[in-house]
Structures are given as C-alpha cells and as structure tokens.
C-alpha cells in the first residue's frame, strides 16, 4: 500500500511554511498527519527525528492513546500535510486494513529505535 494514494483525491491539505510549529510536546492530540509534500522534523530538546518526507506519518500515538504529544513537530521546509482526525482514522482502518498495519508498523519501528 502506498500511503499517499489514500490522500490523492482530497483537497483539504494543510499548508505549513518552513520553520512553523505544527504541534508542541504536551499539547493534546486529536489528529495525526501524513506528509504530502515537504519535510517535517520531530524534536525533543536538541534531539531531532527526521526529516519525515512525503508518505510518512506522525502524531499517531496521541490520536490512538489520547495522551499529550510526546514531541514537537516543526516543518523543515514548506510542507503540505493531510490531517487525519479520529473519524477519518477509524474510517481508514475499517475500509483499508493495510492502513492500520502500516500505522502499527510505523509505531513499532519508532519504539524499537528508542
């Protein structure tokens, strides 16, 4: 499954200019994001994770466990994102099981890296 193909037909992408904060550590999180164009860095203090590039997702943990954000997310370049709120997430999981497996794979990989 190519994650970007799930968001090809949507025109509700969010534009974030380079250097702008998408969300901050500690904020409540009710959406995850998929990078459509550009790049995003996830940061914690001086630690930088990324850049996340087109087709990569972030912010999924807070959406799933209803806990505050664990990192800051900052646009490394001018960036276009698809926002996935809980309703859209549940729809994608139900209609596209490979999406759920992809999200779980991303989470498992990040846990292993920590």
Secondary structure, DSSP 4 states (H G I P E B T S, - for coil): --GGGGGTT----EEE-TT-EEE-TTS---EEEEEEESEEEEEETTEEEEEEETT-EE-HHHHHH----SSEEEESSSEEEEEEEHHHHHHHHHH-HHHHHHHHHHHHHHHHH-
